[in-house]
Amino acid sequence: MRILIVEDELKVSQFLQKGFEEELFSVDTAQDGDQGLFMALTESYDVIILDLMLPKKNGVEVLKELRKEKTTPVLVLTAKGQLESKVEVLNIGADDYLTKPFALAECIARVRSLLRRAQMEKPSNILTADNLELDQIQHVVRRDGNVIDLTVKEFKLLEYLLRNKNTVLTRSAIIEHIWEITFDTGTNVLDVYMTRLRKKVDDDFEVKLIHTIRGVGYILKDDEE
């Protein structure tokens, strides 16, 4: 599952990111309202954790703009005593709120609750391509009914490819999303992981799903052309 954390306090953001990644979530972060809104509107997330007190554009403004286009579940972080803000954000579309300071376990539990609620409205958390299936809740990958064992990074890589199925992804975009580092032309980390992933996903099947776009990056397609 993929979440976006919009929080300008670096320690809080890193604390949340580490905690959710340990629970096998794929996590993106934004440090201000403008960046958070842009990412929320242009990327696909299962849940958004949104702080109210943000630079450039506050959380209320972000939520109002987001709700004009998307229904992504939003957990709002509020400061102690911000009763009016809590009422306001619930009225304009927040799905839940959590008062700072909070325990990580409670935050994770609330996010999982939002995911379960969303699951009732969205019947499938299965990403597919041809006979490949990736279950985002159970973290299970199958091809032609057979379970494929993947590492955490391999799972995230395949999930990212499936979320952007039939779209060419640049090497830099993949590395920055999966490893959250600036692209280094001298590194071959992506090639190593892609080779491993292809071996597990494609080697035993006639239809190859993962393709190299020379000089650009990779694409996961349903069928070979």
C-alpha positions in Angstrom: 0.0 0.0 0.0 1.2 3.5 -0.8 0.8 6.5 1.5 1.7 10.2 1.3 2.9 12.0 4.4 2.5 15.8 4.2 4.4 17.1 7.3 6.9 20.0 7.6 8.4 18.9 10.9 11.3 16.7 9.7 11.5 14.6 12.8 7.8 13.8 12.7 8.0 13.0 9.0 11.0 10.7 9.4 9.4 9.1 12.5 6.3 8.3 10.5 8.1 7.2 7.4 10.3 4.8 9.2 7.4 3.3 11.1 5.2 2.7 8.1 8.0 1.4 6.0 8.7 -1.2 8.7 5.1 -2.2 8.2 5.8 -2.7 4.5 4.1 0.5 3.3 5.5 2.4 0.3 5.9 6.0 1.6 6.3 9.3 -0.1 6.8 12.6 1.8 6.2 16.3 1.2 7.3 19.2 3.4 4.8 21.9 2.5 1.2 22.3 1.3 2.0 23.1 -2.3 4.2 20.1 -2.8 1.8 17.9 -0.9 -1.2 18.9 -3.0 0.7 18.5 -6.2 1.8 15.0 -5.3 -1.7 14.1 -4.0 -3.2 15.1 -7.3 -0.7 13.7 -9.7 0.2 10.4 -8.0 -2.0 7.5 -6.8 -2.1 7.0 -3.0 -4.1 4.7 -0.8 -4.0 7.1 2.2 -2.7 10.6 2.9 -1.5 11.8 6.3 -1.9 15.5 6.3 -0.6 18.0 8.9 -2.7 21.1 9.4 0.1 23.6 10.1 2.0 23.7 6.8 4.0 26.4 5.0 2.9 27.8 1.7 -0.5 26.2 1.9 -2.1 25.0 5.1 -3.8 21.6 5.5 -7.3 23.0 5.3 -6.6 24.6 1.9 -4.9 21.4 0.7 -7.8 19.3 1.7 -10.4 21.6 0.1 -8.4 21.5 -3.2 -7.9 17.8 -3.0 -11.6 17.0 -2.5 -12.5 18.8 -5.7 -10.8 16.0 -7.6 -10.1 13.0 -5.4 -11.6 10.9 -2.6 -8.4 9.5 -1.3 -8.7 8.8 2.5 -7.1 11.5 4.6 -5.9 11.3 8.2 -5.4 14.8 9.5 -2.8 15.6 12.2 -3.8 18.4 14.6 -2.3 20.2 17.5 -3.8 19.7 21.0 -6.8 22.0 21.5 -7.5 22.7 17.8 -11.2 21.8 18.3 -12.5 24.2 15.6 -9.9 22.9 13.1 -10.9 19.3 13.8 -14.6 20.1 13.2 -13.7 22.1 10.0 -11.5 19.4 8.4 -14.1 16.7 9.1 -16.8 18.8 7.5 -14.7 19.5 4.4 -13.8 15.9 3.8 -11.2 14.5 6.2 -11.8 10.9 7.1 -10.2 10.9 10.6 -7.9 13.0 12.7 -5.2 12.4 15.2 -4.0 14.8 17.9 -0.3 15.5 18.5 1.6 14.0 20.3 0.5 10.5 19.3 1.8 7.0 19.5 3.0 5.5 16.2 0.9 2.3 16.9 -2.3 4.4 17.0 -1.4 6.2 13.8 -0.8 2.9 12.0 -4.0 1.5 13.4 -6.0 4.5 12.2 -4.5 4.2 8.7 -5.3 0.5 8.6 -8.9 1.4 9.7 -9.2 3.9 6.8 -7.9 1.3 4.4 -10.4 -1.3 5.6 -13.2 1.3 5.2 -12.0 2.2 1.7 -11.8 -1.5 0.9 -15.5 -1.8 1.4 -16.0 0.7 -1.3 -13.2 -0.5 -3.6 -13.6 -4.2 -4.0 -10.1 -5.1 -5.2 -6.6 -4.3 -4.0 -5.2 -6.6 -6.6 -3.0 -5.1 -9.3 -2.8 -7.3 -12.4 -1.1 -7.7 -15.8 -1.8 -10.7 -17.9 -1.7 -13.6 -15.4 0.3 -11.7 -12.8 -1.4 -10.6 -9.6 -0.1 -8.5 -6.8 -2.1 -8.3 -3.6 -1.4 -4.9 -1.9 -3.0 -5.9 1.4 -1.6 -9.4 1.8 1.7 -8.6 0.1 1.5 -11.7 -2.0 2.5 -12.0 -5.7 1.2 -14.8 -8.0 1.7 -15.6 -11.6 -0.5 -18.2 -13.2 -1.7 -19.0 -9.7 1.9 -19.7 -8.4 3.2 -17.7 -5.5 6.4 -15.7 -6.3 8.7 -14.9 -3.3 9.9 -11.3 -3.5 12.0 -9.2 -1.2 10.5 -5.9 0.2 12.3 -3.8 -2.4 11.4 -6.2 -5.2 7.8 -6.0 -4.1 7.8 -2.2 -4.1 9.5 -2.2 -7.5 6.9 -4.5 -9.0 4.0 -2.6 -7.4 5.3 0.7 -8.8 5.6 -0.9 -12.3 2.1 -2.3 -12.0 0.6 1.0 -10.8 2.0 2.5 -13.9 1.3 -0.4 -16.2 1.8 0.4 -20.0 3.6 3.6 -19.1 7.3 4.1 -19.7 9.1 4.9 -16.4 12.5 6.6 -16.5 15.4 5.2 -14.6 15.6 8.3 -12.4 11.9 8.2 -11.6 12.1 4.6 -10.5 15.2 5.1 -8.4 13.9 8.2 -6.7 10.6 6.5 -5.9 11.9 3.2 -4.7 15.2 4.2 -3.0 14.3 7.8 -2.4 17.7 9.0 -3.5 18.8 11.3 -6.3 19.6 9.4 -9.5 23.3 8.7 -10.0 24.3 7.7 -13.5 27.1 5.6 -12.1 24.9 3.3 -10.1 23.7 -0.1 -11.3 21.4 -0.8 -8.4 18.3 -0.6 -10.5 19.7 -3.0 -13.1 20.6 -5.5 -10.4 17.1 -5.4 -8.9 15.4 -5.4 -12.3 17.4 -8.5 -13.4 16.3 -10.3 -10.2 12.7 -9.3 -10.6 12.6 -10.3 -14.3 14.0 -13.7 -13.4 11.3 -14.3 -10.8 8.4 -12.8 -12.8 9.2 -13.5 -16.5 11.8 -16.3 -16.9 9.3 -19.2 -16.7 6.7 -17.7 -18.9 6.3 -17.2 -22.6 4.7 -13.8 -22.3 7.3 -11.3 -20.9 5.8 -8.4 -19.0 8.8 -6.3 -18.0 10.6 -4.5 -20.9 13.6 -2.3 -21.2 13.3 1.0 -23.1 16.8 1.6 -24.2 18.2 4.9 -23.0 15.1 5.7 -21.1 14.0 3.1 -18.5 11.4 0.3 -18.2 7.8 -0.5 -18.9 5.5 -3.3 -17.7 3.1 -4.3 -20.4 0.3 -6.8 -20.6 1.5 -8.3 -23.8 4.5 -8.4 -26.0 4.3 -6.3 -29.1 
